[in-house]
């Protein structure tokens, strides 16, 4: 069994347990009660037809037969229409009525029998598959639409056959043939539109390589099927190849594109010890990767499962449409029967039949059934392509109603790594020596402040010489700092808390003492470095604010949301943050205080969403009306969040907010169109003002309008709220192709360019 077959089987088994599966062509949800295991499942006749035409479902012979069947039906229908036009010419009917045209009467009878004979194959070629699908489908709206068409065409055909046999009355074979051709082509176009809306998931499922290059204990490579790799295996990934599953780099260096999982187009440098995600693309360099999870447990598999689960769940609007669809067929049949009876009484059998037939054909339960799921799935598909995952369609609808946003600070607005804001020196002549000694001490420590000092000195080019202090020279004071003796000095050089340095007997100059006092007032963290009885310098630390944070929060406020930041930090430490962000920062909060703040926001503004990293703010995420978790690339199962941002890009928050509102607008437009079209159309048809052929055409176009309107949601994100994410808006398909040497080199991080 191939990987794709195994994937399809696994997908089907999982979804059968949820009482729904995805259509084998367009991937939209469909009930599976009563469908035999292993049989192809389609949500509508259009998807079955499109699958046959494109060869989605199997044999080449089936594709050829489907095209022959459709082409032959069109050819025969055109001939039926040609003979019908001859029958409807005024001269022919006038001559026959006057009894002076025996030749004309014979030709009329001949044309009527030719229409009967030529339309029979059309009924078999196009009508029979439609009837079979109507009886077999599990979707009420599709079954209702197909049954109405079948009933209408059958009624028109039966009346025409009776007219031919009685040699009196008009025939309407061209109506039945034209309706079947228009409906078949329309359903095919509709299925193609639905496929476009689900293209993101289809692309995800086909991106992983079918085989990988496994490395054995002797260092030799062996090609093995991807589904056979297990935890602990070692893989070799060359430039331009995709990483099959999650793992850790054992050797090598490469620029890796994680756009598929995080939405970020800028490559990330991966070296020994770094984690890599399945589905990422190695742009350059060779990597040896130790597998951390089998393919079916990797990030890409979880991403696919999360998107699929979101698709299968129904939102509020869809449930309303489903309730209407339950009685739609019965209501249309009652209206058609009433129309037939009324016109039969007023104008005769032909007028009654044509009016009732128009009622049956113009009714479009498909537009009603597609109004919500097409819009929701288009939005979910577009969101997934740009790194925003909704747990279900209802979450999309809920986000549109949010009127207040509360952001956690640590890990959400700021990174988890502090940075050095300033280096204050007791004397400028000490700069080089301070940098040298600080680099050696900080390089030997794993403390977050020590690592921040290393990055600061490295970025500034201030590390002069010397390796990190060795373990023999180094001494650590837990919670205080580190110390070491350099060059035979009697006194140690210390790096750490200013209190610790002063308690160790080091003098603090007036200038540095004032700086320490000011930092304490503002709540800033400070580390000092000193030797020879004096504190020589101070490192001032600050939280690293995400670059896009101010613009993202401003975009949220521009969308009409009340925006604030909730943090457990002291009030003094948040003043500078509030100035940079331009929004209120509520400080000193315990977890239960954050929940109380959410309740207050809900009372004041309405539904409230909490944006956090999903790790240290689970209570707040759970207590909000909608939880939005940041950075889910490696963990797509954060249960407290209804929306998951795969990357750490905050600009995705206003983008998702605007997408959700646009989705609800499209859903309402679709529902308004579906209800309005059916109400007005059925009314006109019942009044006898619509020809059945035009009614059938209107029904087809009604569904296509709903599909086309919904597809707008799958497009690129609006620039107005994209913020700094513009670089990550490339569609999913652009990362699925193998990178060439030229474009890879242009985008590589400098660290991996020779």
Residue pairs with C-beta under 8 A, 6 or more apart in sequence:
1 9
2 210
3 208
3 210
3 225
3 226
3 227
4 205
4 206
4 210
6 227
7 205
10 296
11 21
11 22
11 308
12 21
14 305
15 21
15 22
15 32
15 308
15 312
16 32
16 37
18 312
19 31
19 32
19 33
20 29
20 30
20 31
20 32
20 312
21 29
21 30
21 32
21 41
22 28
22 29
22 30
22 41
22 308
22 311
22 312
23 29
23 30
23 41
23 42
23 43
23 44
23 47
23 194
24 40
24 41
24 42
24 47
24 51
24 56
24 57
25 42
25 43
25 47
25 48
25 50
25 51
25 56
25 57
25 191
25 195
26 43
26 47
26 191
26 194
26 195
26 197
26 198
27 195
27 198
27 201
27 202
27 311
28 43
28 194
28 197
28 198
28 311
28 373
28 374
28 377
29 43
29 311
29 312
29 373
30 41
30 42
30 43
30 137
30 138
30 139
31 138
31 139
32 41
32 138
33 138
34 138
35 41
35 138
40 51
40 57
42 48
42 51
42 133
42 137
43 137
43 139
43 142
43 194
44 133
44 137
44 139
44 142
44 187
44 190
44 191
44 366
45 129
45 130
45 133
45 134
45 137
45 142
45 146
45 184
45 187
46 186
46 187
46 188
46 189
46 190
46 191
46 194
47 191
47 194
48 129
48 133
49 66
49 70
49 129
49 184
49 187
49 188
49 191
50 56
50 188
50 191
50 192
50 195
51 57
52 62
52 63
52 65
52 66
53 63
53 66
53 67
53 70
53 188
54 63
55 62
55 63
69 125
69 126
70 125
70 126
70 184
72 121
72 125
73 121
73 122
73 125
73 126
73 177
73 180
73 181
73 184
74 181
76 118
76 119
76 121
76 122
76 177
77 119
77 122
77 174
77 177
77 178
77 180
77 181
79 114
79 118
80 115
80 118
80 119
80 122
80 173
80 174
80 177
81 174
81 177
81 178
83 111
83 114
83 115
83 118
84 111
84 115
84 171
84 173
84 174
86 92
86 107
86 111
87 93
87 108
87 111
87 112
87 115
87 171
91 104
92 101
92 104
92 107
92 108
93 108
95 101
95 104
95 105
96 104
96 105
96 108
109 167
112 163
112 164
112 171
113 164
115 160
115 164
115 171
115 173
115 174
116 160
116 161
116 164
116 171
116 173
118 173
119 157
119 173
119 176
119 177
122 176
122 177
122 180
122 181
123 153
123 157
123 176
123 180
126 180
126 181
126 184
127 150
127 153
127 154
127 176
127 180
130 146
130 149
130 150
130 180
130 183
130 184
131 146
131 150
133 142
133 146
134 142
134 143
134 146
134 147
134 149
134 150
135 143
137 143
137 146
139 369
140 322
140 325
140 326
140 329
140 365
140 369
141 321
141 325
141 328
141 365
141 366
141 368
141 369
141 370
142 365
142 366
142 369
143 329
144 325
144 328
144 329
144 332
144 365
145 363
145 364
145 365
145 366
145 369
145 699
147 329
148 329
148 332
148 333
148 360
148 361
148 363
148 365
149 179
149 180
149 183
149 360
149 361
149 696
149 699
151 333
151 360
152 179
152 357
152 360
152 361
152 692
153 175
153 176
153 179
153 180
155 353
155 356
155 357
155 360
156 172
156 173
156 175
156 176
156 179
156 353
156 357
156 692
157 172
157 173
157 176
159 169
159 172
159 349
159 353
160 170
160 171
160 172
160 173
160 176
162 169
163 169
163 170
163 171
164 171
169 349
169 350
170 350
172 354
172 357
172 692
174 693
175 357
175 692
175 693
175 696
178 693
178 696
179 361
179 692
179 693
179 696
182 696
182 697
182 700
183 696
183 699
183 700
185 700
186 699
186 700
186 701
186 703
186 704
187 700
187 703
189 704
190 366
190 370
190 703
190 704
190 707
193 374
193 704
193 707
193 708
193 711
194 374
194 707
195 202
196 711
196 714
197 374
197 377
197 378
197 381
197 707
197 710
197 711
197 714
198 311
198 377
198 381
199 381
199 714
199 733
200 307
200 381
200 382
200 384
200 385
200 714
200 732
201 304
201 307
201 308
201 311
201 381
201 384
203 732
203 733
203 736
204 260
204 279
204 300
204 303
204 304
204 307
204 384
204 732
205 304
206 736
207 242
207 260
207 279
207 300
207 736
208 226
208 242
208 244
208 278
208 279
208 295
208 300
209 226
209 241
209 242
209 244
210 225
210 226
211 223
211 224
211 225
211 226
212 223
212 224
212 226
212 229
212 235
212 244
213 221
213 222
213 223
213 235
213 236
213 237
213 238
214 221
214 222
214 223
214 224
214 229
214 233
214 234
214 235
214 236
215 221
215 222
215 234
215 235
215 236
215 288
216 222
221 236
226 244
226 245
226 295
227 294
227 295
227 296
229 235
229 244
229 245
229 291
229 294
229 295
230 291
230 294
231 291
231 292
231 293
231 294
232 290
232 291
233 290
233 291
234 250
234 288
234 289
234 290
234 291
235 243
235 244
235 247
235 288
235 289
235 291
236 286
236 287
236 288
236 289
237 243
237 254
237 282
237 286
237 287
237 288
237 289
238 282
238 286
239 254
239 282
239 283
239 284
239 285
239 286
239 739
239 741
239 744
240 281
240 282
240 283
240 738
240 739
240 740
240 744
241 281
241 282
241 738
242 279
242 280
242 281
242 282
243 256
243 276
243 277
243 278
243 279
243 280
243 281
243 282
243 287
243 289
244 278
244 295
244 298
245 278
245 291
245 292
245 293
245 294
245 295
245 297
245 298
245 300
246 275
246 276
246 277
246 278
246 291
246 292
246 293
246 298
246 299
246 634
247 275
247 276
247 278
247 289
247 290
247 291
247 292
247 293
248 273
248 274
248 275
248 276
248 289
248 290
248 292
249 270
249 271
249 272
249 273
249 274
249 275
249 276
249 287
249 288
249 289
249 290
250 272
250 288
250 289
250 290
251 272
251 287
251 288
252 271
252 272
252 285
252 286
252 287
252 288
253 269
253 270
253 271
253 272
253 285
253 287
253 751
253 752
254 269
254 270
254 282
254 283
254 284
254 285
254 286
254 287
254 752
255 267
255 268
255 269
255 270
255 282
255 283
255 284
255 285
255 744
255 747
255 748
255 749
255 752
256 267
256 268
256 269
256 270
256 276
256 280
256 281
256 282
256 283
257 265
257 267
257 268
257 280
257 281
257 283
257 735
257 739
257 747
258 264
258 268
258 277
258 280
258 633
259 265
259 281
259 728
259 730
259 732
259 735
260 279
260 280
260 281
260 300
260 732
260 735
260 736
261 277
261 279
261 280
261 299
261 300
261 303
261 387
261 633
261 646
262 387
262 633
262 646
262 647
262 648
262 649
262 728
263 386
263 387
263 388
263 646
263 647
263 649
263 652
263 725
263 728
264 387
264 647
264 649
264 727
264 728
265 727
265 728
265 729
265 730
265 735
265 747
266 727
266 728
266 747
267 283
267 747
267 748
267 749
268 749
269 749
269 751
269 752
270 276
270 287
271 751
275 292
275 634
276 287
276 289
277 298
277 299
277 300
277 633
277 634
278 293
278 295
278 298
278 299
278 300
278 301
279 298
279 299
279 300
279 303
281 735
281 739
283 739
283 744
283 747
283 748
284 744
284 745
284 748
284 752
284 753
285 752
295 301
299 633
299 634
299 636
302 636
302 637
303 384
303 389
303 636
303 646
306 389
306 391
306 636
306 637
306 644
307 380
307 381
307 384
307 389
309 391
309 392
310 380
310 389
310 390
310 391
310 392
310 393
310 395
311 377
311 380
311 393
313 391
313 392
313 393
313 394
314 322
314 373
314 393
314 394
315 372
315 376
315 392
315 393
315 394
315 396
315 397
316 394
316 397
317 371
317 372
317 397
317 664
317 667
317 668
317 671
318 372
318 373
318 376
318 393
320 671
321 368
321 369
321 371
321 372
321 671
321 674
322 369
324 368
325 365
325 368
325 369
328 363
328 365
328 368
329 365
332 359
332 360
332 363
332 365
332 682
333 360
335 359
335 682
335 686
336 356
336 359
336 360
337 356
338 686
339 352
339 355
339 356
339 359
339 685
339 686
339 688
340 352
340 353
340 355
340 356
341 352
342 352
342 355
342 686
343 351
343 352
343 355
343 356
343 688
344 351
344 352
347 688
351 688
354 688
354 691
354 692
355 685
355 686
355 687
355 688
357 692
357 695
358 685
358 688
358 690
358 691
358 692
358 694
358 695
359 682
359 685
359 686
359 695
361 685
361 692
361 695
361 696
361 699
362 678
362 681
362 682
362 684
362 685
362 690
362 695
362 696
362 698
362 699
363 678
363 681
363 682
363 699
364 674
364 677
364 678
364 681
364 698
364 699
364 702
364 703
365 678
366 699
366 702
366 703
366 706
367 670
367 673
367 674
367 677
367 678
367 702
367 703
367 705
367 706
368 671
368 674
368 675
368 678
370 670
370 703
370 706
370 707
370 710
371 667
371 670
371 671
371 673
371 674
371 706
372 393
372 667
372 670
372 671
373 393
374 670
374 706
374 707
374 710
374 711
375 663
375 666
375 667
375 670
375 709
375 710
375 713
376 393
376 396
376 663
376 667
377 393
377 710
378 663
378 710
378 711
378 712
378 713
378 714
379 396
379 659
379 660
379 662
379 663
379 666
379 713
379 714
380 390
380 393
380 396
381 714
382 659
382 713
382 714
382 715
382 717
383 389
383 390
383 396
383 656
383 659
385 714
385 731
385 732
386 652
386 655
386 717
386 725
386 728
386 729
387 645
387 646
387 647
387 649
387 652
387 728
388 643
388 644
388 645
388 646
388 652
388 655
388 656
388 659
389 632
389 636
389 643
389 644
389 645
389 646
390 396
390 399
390 642
390 643
390 644
391 641
391 642
391 643
391 644
392 642
395 626
395 642
395 643
396 659
396 660
396 663
396 664
397 660
397 663
397 664
397 667
398 607
398 625
398 626
398 642
399 609
399 626
399 642
399 643
399 656
399 657
399 660
400 657
400 660
400 661
400 663
400 664
401 606
401 607
401 625
402 561
402 606
402 607
402 608
402 609
402 625
402 626
402 657
403 560
403 561
403 562
403 605
403 606
403 607
403 608
404 561
404 562
404 563
404 564
404 601
404 602
404 604
404 605
404 606
404 607
404 608
404 609
405 556
405 561
405 562
405 563
405 564
405 608
405 609
405 611
405 653
406 563
406 564
406 565
406 566
406 594
406 597
406 598
406 601
406 608
406 609
406 610
406 611
406 620
406 624
407 413
407 553
407 563
407 564
407 565
407 566
407 610
407 611
407 612
408 565
408 566
408 567
408 594
408 610
408 611
408 612
408 613
408 616
408 617
408 620
409 543
409 565
409 566
409 567
409 569
409 574
409 577
409 585
410 416
410 543
410 567
410 568
410 569
410 613
410 616
411 612
411 613
411 615
411 616
411 630
411 631
412 611
412 612
412 613
412 617
412 630
412 650
413 545
413 546
413 549
413 565
413 577
413 581
413 650
414 543
414 544
414 545
414 546
414 549
415 543
415 544
415 546
415 648
417 448
417 451
417 452
417 455
417 544
418 448
418 449
418 452
418 525
418 541
418 542
418 543
418 544
419 452
419 455
419 456
419 541
419 542
419 543
419 544
420 452
420 453
420 455
420 456
420 539
420 540
420 541
421 524
421 540
421 541
421 542
422 538
422 539
422 540
423 431
423 434
423 456
423 537
423 538
423 539
423 540
424 511
424 512
424 515
424 537
424 538
424 540
425 431
425 434
425 536
425 537
426 509
426 511
426 512
426 534
426 535
426 536
426 537
427 536
430 536
430 537
431 462
432 462
432 464
433 536
434 529
434 536
434 537
435 457
435 462
435 463
435 464
436 463
436 464
436 465
436 466
437 486
437 493
437 495
437 529
437 531
438 453
438 457
438 495
438 529
438 537
438 539
439 453
439 454
439 457
439 462
439 463
439 464
439 466
439 468
440 466
440 467
440 468
440 469
440 484
440 486
441 450
441 468
441 469
441 474
441 482
441 483
441 484
441 493
441 495
441 529
442 450
442 451
442 453
442 454
442 457
442 495
443 450
443 454
443 467
443 468
443 469
444 468
444 469
444 470
444 471
444 474
444 482
444 484
445 451
445 476
445 482
445 495
449 525
449 527
449 539
449 541
450 482
450 495
452 539
452 541
453 495
453 527
453 539
456 539
457 463
466 486
469 482
469 484
469 486
473 484
473 485
473 486
474 482
474 483
474 484
475 482
475 483
475 484
475 492
476 482
476 483
477 483
477 496
477 500
479 497
480 496
480 497
480 500
481 494
481 495
481 496
481 497
481 500
481 501
481 527
482 494
482 495
482 496
483 492
483 493
483 494
483 495
483 496
484 492
484 493
485 491
485 492
485 493
486 493
489 531
489 532
491 531
491 532
491 533
492 531
493 529
493 530
493 531
494 500
494 501
494 504
494 506
494 528
494 529
494 530
494 531
495 527
495 528
495 529
496 527
496 528
497 527
497 528
498 508
498 516
498 526
498 527
498 528
498 535
498 538
501 508
501 528
501 529
501 530
501 535
502 508
502 535
505 533
506 530
506 533
506 534
506 535
507 533
507 534
507 535
508 516
508 535
509 534
509 535
512 528
512 535
512 538
515 526
515 538
515 540
516 526
516 538
519 525
519 526
519 540
521 572
522 572
522 573
522 575
522 576
523 569
523 570
523 571
523 572
523 573
523 574
523 575
524 540
524 541
524 542
524 573
525 540
525 541
526 538
526 539
526 540
526 541
527 538
527 539
527 541
528 535
528 537
528 538
528 539
529 535
529 536
529 537
529 538
529 539
530 536
530 537
542 576
543 577
545 577
545 580
545 581
546 648
546 650
547 724
548 649
548 650
548 651
548 723
548 724
548 725
549 581
549 650
550 580
550 581
550 582
551 651
551 723
551 724
552 650
552 651
552 653
552 654
552 723
553 563
553 581
553 582
553 583
553 650
554 582
555 651
555 654
555 720
555 721
555 723
556 563
556 653
556 654
556 657
557 563
557 583
558 654
559 654
559 657
559 658
559 661
559 721
561 657
562 601
562 604
562 605
563 583
564 583
564 584
564 585
564 586
564 597
564 601
565 574
565 577
565 578
565 581
565 583
565 584
565 585
565 586
566 586
566 589
566 594
566 597
566 620
567 574
567 585
567 586
567 587
567 589
568 587
568 588
568 589
568 590
569 587
569 588
570 587
570 588
571 587
571 588
573 587
574 585
574 587
577 585
578 584
578 585
586 597
589 597
591 617
591 619
591 620
592 619
594 617
594 619
594 620
594 623
595 619
595 620
595 623
598 608
598 610
598 620
598 623
598 624
599 623
601 608
602 608
602 625
607 625
607 626
608 624
608 625
608 626
609 624
609 625
609 626
609 627
609 628
609 643
610 617
610 620
610 621
610 623
610 624
610 626
610 627
610 628
611 628
611 630
611 653
612 620
612 621
612 627
612 628
612 629
612 630
613 629
613 630
613 631
614 621
614 627
614 629
614 630
614 631
614 632
614 635
614 638
614 640
614 641
614 644
618 640
620 627
621 627
621 628
621 629
621 638
621 640
621 641
622 640
626 642
626 643
627 640
627 641
627 642
627 643
628 641
628 642
628 643
628 644
628 645
628 653
628 656
629 638
629 640
629 641
629 643
629 644
629 645
630 645
630 648
630 650
631 645
631 646
631 647
631 648
632 638
632 641
632 644
632 645
632 646
633 646
633 647
636 644
636 646
638 644
643 656
645 652
645 653
645 656
647 728
649 724
649 725
649 728
650 723
651 721
651 722
651 723
651 724
651 725
652 725
654 721
654 723
655 717
655 718
655 721
655 722
655 723
655 725
657 721
658 718
658 720
658 721
659 713
659 717
662 713
663 713
666 709
666 710
666 712
666 713
669 709
670 706
670 709
670 710
673 702
673 705
673 706
673 709
674 702
674 706
677 698
677 702
681 690
681 695
681 698
681 699
681 702
684 690
685 695
690 698
716 729
716 731
717 725
717 729
719 726
722 729
745 753
